[in-house]
């Protein structure tokens, strides 16, 4: 174990002398408590025993490639750095029952035998990333119930995780939330979540059927990618604006874009390669598109139905094999509209719609040949 201990607890080789420690003492917080250490690495039960009575670590706590079966630090309250518990192949339980503060990351990585609950005590916030990565023994996140805010959330390749139970109290994610390769996840419910400052990104959650954040009001971007059991986008009833991107792609079971029923404004959108998608009408309140919307290669989509869209910068509709109709009755102006390679969409349908729109640039090609083809392909 490598320690920097101001009051003489075992220091690793090459650690600063007592004089160096005293010289730097004025850099430390004033509330460290009776027993505190700088950064610590635990690899054995003896290292754990040496931390008896320690309430604060001014630096990082590493539990790395250890021989532990149980990590229990009953006195530890504050870590003014990161907690990283990585690659402990025998570790079965994590017990930090007094923990109140982690100023940077809380990272659990490749501890295959840990089955939960993850006892992090009354910990209310994570100043950095809350990361649960390659933890195959977890079926939920029980034990994290007191966490209210994190800077980012990263759940990756937790292949047996079935629900997000344990994140019930999470209210604020300041940056991004990545839920990737959670193959067994069936229900992703975040009932208290009100804010995601970046993107909510779901990738290869193959079994996911329920996704909801009923209190969420602020969300910058949303991506649903290769989540084949989802038939809609989830439930985000209070989100009215996406100032970033809505990206919906490669979801084989997706049928509708239901889930953002109150969405009025969007910066960028991509809806592509969703072979079962049959309607866009669930985005019925969308009225303003400040960037580009691409609706491409959705082979079952029969109509482009955006009834309330009034303004769009760029709109691209391409490669939709079943598309026969454009319904854009409210659209008044756009900088550029491209409609191409939709084999069942008559050129006269395209011309009839675009004639009523103030558009600076039109691309129209490769659609169903008819009497208006010369207008579309001059």
N, C-alpha and C positions, 0 to 999 in steps of 0.2 A: 504494500500500500504506500502510495506517495502522498505525503501530506505537507502542508506548511502550517505549523501550529504555533501561535504566539506564546502559548504557555507550556511548551515543551512536550506535547504529545508527539509520538514518533514521527520524525521527518524523514523523507526519502533521501537517498544519496544526492549530493549536489544542491540541496535546498539551501536558501539563504540563512545566514547566521542570525542570532538573536538581535544584533545591532541593526541588520537590514530590516528585520521584522518591525523593530521599534520605529525605525525611520519612516516606514510606510503606514504606521498605525493611523495617522490622521486621515488616510484615504478611505477608511472603512466606515460603514454606517454606524451610528451611535447606538443602535438598538439590537446589537448582535446577541445579547444575552450573556449568561455566565460562561458557557462553553461554546467555543466556535473554532472553526478551521477554515483554511483557504481550500483550494481544490483538492479533491479526494478521488482515488481510484481503489475500488474494492475488487479483489479477486479471490478471497478466501474467507472462511468463518472467523479467522483471527482478525482480519481487517474489520469485520462487523463488530466484533467484541471491543476493539479499540475505540469505537465511536460511542460507547456508552456515555450518556450524559451530554453529548454534543447536541445542541439545539439549533445551530446555524452554521452554514457553510458559505463563506464569501468567495464564490467561484463555482466550479462545476462539480457535480457528483457523478462519477462514472462507476458503473458496475459492469465489468467487461470480462467476458470469457472466464467466468468464475466457476468454482466448484460448488456453489451454493445450491441448496434445495429450497430454502426459504430466505428471502431478504426481509429482515425485520429491523427497523430502526425506530423504536418507539419514542425516542426523545426528539428526533429531528423535526423542527418546525419550519425553518426557512432555508432556502437555497437561493443565494443571490447570483445565480448563474443558471446553468442547465442541469437537468437530471437526465442521464442517458443510461439506460439499462439494455445492454446489447450482447447478443450472442452467448447467452448463458444456457447451455444445452440441458443442464440438469435442474434448472430453476423451475419451481412449481408454483410459488406464491410470492406476492409482493405486498408487504405490509409497512406502510408509512402512515400510521394512524394519527399522528399529530401534525402532519404537514399542512401549513397554511399558505406558503409563499413559494412560487417558482418564478423568478424574474425573467428567465429566458425559456428554453425549450423543455418540454417533457416528452421524452422520446423512448418508446419501447420497440426494440428491433430484434427479431430472430431469437426469441425465447420460446422454443417450440412446445415446452411442457407446461407453460403457464396457462391455467384454465380459468382464472378469475375466482372471485371478484378482485378487481384492481383496487386495493385499499389505499387510497391516497388521502384519507381523512377528510378534514374540512376544507381542502384546497378549493378556493373560489375562483381563481383565475390563473392563466398561464400566459406570461408575458411574451412568449415566442410561439413556437409551433407545438401543437399537441399532435404527436405522431404515433400511430400504432401501425407497425409495418412488419409484415411477415410473422404474424402471431397465430399460427394455425390452431392452437388450443382454445381460442376464444370463440364463443358463440354469441356473446353480447359484450357490452362495455360496462357492465355492472360495477359500481364502485366509484364512478366518475360523476355521480349525481350532483355534487355540490359545485361543480365547475360552471361558472356563469359566463365567462368570457375567455377567448383565446385570440392570439394574433392570426394564426392560421390553423386549419384542421387538415391533417393528412392521414388518410386511412388507405393502406395499400397492401394488396395481396394477403389479406386476412381471409383465407380461403374457406373457413368454416363459420365466419361471422354471419349470423342470421338476422339480427336486428341491431338497432342503435340504442337499445335500452341501456341506460346509463348516462346518456347525453340529454336526458329529459329536461334538465335545468339550463341547458346552454342557451344564452340569449344573444350574444354578440360574437361574430367572427369578423375581425377587423379586415382581413384580407381574403384569401381564397380558401375554399373548402374542396378538397380533392377526395373523391370516393372512387378508387380505381381497383379493378380486378378483385372485387368482393363477390366471388362467384356464387356463394350461398345466401347472400343478403336478400331477404324477402320483403322486409318492411324497413323503410328509412323514415322514421317519424321524429320530427324535431318540434315539439309542441310549443316551446317557449322562445324559439329563435325569432328575433325581430330584425336583425341586421347582418348582412354579408357584404362587406365592403368591396370584395372582388368577385370572382367567378365561383359559382356552385357547379362543379364539374363531376359528372358521373360517367365512368367508362368501364365497360365490360362487367356490369353488375347483372349477370345473366338471368338470375332468378327473381329479380326485383319486380314486384307488382304494385307496391304501395309506397308512394313518396309524398310526404306532406310537411308543410311548414305553415300552419294556419295563421300564425301571428307575424309572419315575415312581411315587413313593409319596404325595407331597403335592400335591393339586390342589384349589383352592377351587370353581371353576365350569367348566363345559364347554358350548360351544354349537357346533352343527353346523347351518348355515343356508344353503340354496340350494347344496348341494354334491351335484349330481345324479347323479354317477357312483358315489358311495359306497353300498354295499349294507349296511354295518353301521357301527358307531361308531368302528371302529379297534381298537387293542390297547393296553389300559392294565391289565395283569393284576394290578398291586400296589395299585391305588387301592381303598381300603375305605370312604372317607368323602368326600362332597362337602358342605362346610359352606355352600356357596352354592347355585348353580342348575345343573340339567341342563336345557338348552333344545335341543330337537330339532325343527326346523320347516322346511317347504317343501323337502324333499329328495325329488325325484321317483323316485329309484332305490332309496331305502332300504327294505330288506325286514325287517331284524332290528335289535334293539338290542344285539347282541353287541359286546363290547369292554370292558365293565366287569364282568367275571365275578365279581370279589371284592367288589363294592360292597354294603355293608350299610346305610349310613346316608345320607340325603339331606335337605337343607333344603327346597328347592323344585324342582319339575319341571314342564316343559311339553313335551308330545309332540303336535304338531298339524300338520295339512296335509302328511302324508307318505303319498301316495296308494298306494304299493306295500307299505306296512308290513303284515305279516301276523302278527307275534308280539311280545309283551312279555316272554316267558318267559326271555329271556336276562338279564333283571335278576333272576334267580331267587334271589339271595342278599339282595336288598333286604328289610330287616325293619323299618326305622324311617323314618318320614317326619315331620319336625318342622314342616313348613309345608304348602304346597298342591301337589298333583299334578293337572295338567290333561291329560287324554287326550281330544283333541277333533279331529273332522274328519279322521280317518284312514279313508278310504273302503273299504279292503280288510281292515281288522282284524276277524277273526271272533270273538276272545275276549279278555277282559281277564284275563290269567293272571299273577298275582303271588303265587306259592305261599307265600312266607315272610313276606309283609308282616304284621306284628303290630299296629303302631300307626301311625295316620295322623291328622294334624290335619284337613286338608280334602282331599277326593277329588272331582274333577269328571270325569264321563264323558259326553261330549255329541257329537252329530252324527256318529257313526261308522256309516256306512251299512250295513256288513256285520256289525256286532256282534250276536251271538246269545247270548253266554254270559259270565257273570262268574265268575271263579275266584279267590276270596279266602279260602281255607280257614283261614288262620291269623289273619286280621284280627279283633282282639278289641274295639277301641274306636276311635272317631273323634269329632271335634267336629261335623263336617258332611260329608255325602255328597250329591252331586247327580248324578242319572242322568236325562238328558233327551235327547229328540230323536234317539234311536237307533231307527230305524224297524223293524228286525227283532228287537229285543231284547224278549222278552215281559215284561210287567209282573210276571207270576208268578215269572219268573226273578229279577227284581230283589227282589221281596218275600222270596223264599226265602233269598236271600243276606243281605239287610239284617236279617231277623229274628234272625239269629245274632250280630249285632254290636251292641255297646253304643254307640249313636250319639246325640248330642244333637239334631241337626237333620238332616232328610231332605228333599231335593227330588227328586220323581219325577214326570216328566211327558213327554208326547210320544213315548213308546215304543210298542211293538206292543200294540194293544188286545186284551185277553183278559179272563178272568174276574176277574183281580186289578186291573183298571183303576180300580175305585172306591177301592182301597187307595192306589194311586199318585196318582190325581187326585181326591181327595175333593171 
